[in-house]
């Protein structure tokens, strides 16, 4: 399953509570659309770390990395690329 699909499924199941998942576009801001609050961001981080084997540093807890499906997917892709360069 693609990163975007995994993240979408997590967001819909944990934060949208029965809302139509088709209305959530990859670029939609989680915060601006009231989908995730600050506590939800921590849940999202836990999901990312557990499912994608990526460690999220405190300084990376910014909207550019975590505020939409597209941002999360790009962030995970970057982190995996950096990890493979180091290995």
Protein Blocks (a to p, Z undefined) as FASTA:
>chain_A
ZZklmmmmmmmmmmnnopafklpcfklcfklnomacfklmmmmmmmmmmmnopacdfklm
cfklmmcfklmmmmmmmmmmmmmmmZZ
